[in-house]
């Protein structure tokens, strides 16, 4: 769903989507939150 114009957009690819009505870029974060288990060296 677009946050600017409120139009419902069907999601096919889980990537950045540009609303065809107002051109507002919508970013869908579908990936699970990454848990840092590896210590930084």
C-alpha positions as CSV (number, residue, x, y, z in Angstrom):
1,X,0.0,0.0,0.0
2,X,1.3,3.4,-1.0
3,X,1.9,5.8,1.9
4,X,1.3,8.9,-0.2
5,X,-1.8,8.3,-2.3
6,X,-3.0,5.2,-0.4
7,X,-3.4,3.1,-3.5
8,X,-3.1,-0.7,-3.0
9,X,-0.3,-2.2,-5.0
10,X,0.1,-5.9,-5.7
11,X,3.6,-7.1,-4.7
12,X,5.2,-9.5,-7.1
13,X,8.9,-8.9,-6.5
14,X,10.0,-8.3,-2.9
15,X,12.2,-5.4,-3.8
16,X,11.8,-1.6,-4.0
17,X,8.6,-0.6,-5.7
18,X,7.6,2.7,-7.3
19,X,4.0,3.6,-7.0
20,X,2.5,4.0,-10.6
21,X,0.1,6.7,-9.3
22,X,2.3,9.2,-7.5
23,X,5.8,7.8,-8.1
24,X,6.6,7.3,-4.5
25,X,9.3,4.8,-3.8
26,X,8.2,2.1,-1.3
27,X,10.8,-0.2,0.3
28,X,9.5,-3.5,1.6
29,X,11.8,-5.1,4.2
30,X,10.9,-8.8,3.9
31,X,14.2,-10.2,5.1
32,X,14.3,-11.3,8.8
33,X,16.4,-9.1,11.1
34,X,20.0,-10.2,10.9
35,X,21.4,-11.3,14.3
36,X,25.1,-10.6,14.7
37,X,26.5,-13.9,15.9
38,X,30.0,-13.4,14.4
39,X,32.3,-11.2,16.5
40,X,34.0,-8.4,14.7
41,X,37.7,-8.9,14.3
